[in-house]
Amino acid sequence: MANFEKSLNIRTTEHLELFVEDGILLCIYKDIAMVDLAYAQACVRERLEYVRDKTYPSLFDITRIKQSTKDARDFLANEGNELVSASAILISSPMLQMTANFYIMVNKPINPTRMFTDRKSALEWLARFKD
């Protein structure tokens, strides 16, 4: 995170690194082998505390996640999308691509959601959802 301007309000929690950049919320998940329901709920709770009732288009960097449970994906697709106008999921491996595709196609998130392999494209897509 050292290359970001000091003016960014970066919050590091037990599960995430959170900051807003040019009107887009970035949620960077920390290294974890398995995201289960309790972990997903904690991540959403930390995000909601950070945004303080403001809705953002959001980039979810899951490049350091190995797997997730069905319960976690179901929660994230529905209740977990509170105060998210659109979701860009940043992935880095074929396994994450398969998981993200499954999440989008089967869990059917309640907001516009796309998967990306590069941050720049994800941020460009999310920009159309800014207030």
Salt bridges, closest charged atoms under 4 A:
GLU14 OE2 - HIS15 NE2 3.89
GLU21 OE2 - ARG119 NH2 2.99
ASP22 OD2 - LYS130 NZ 3.19
GLU46 OE2 - HIS15 ND1 2.69
ASP74 OD2 - LYS70 NZ 2.59
GLU124 OE2 - LYS120 NZ 3.22
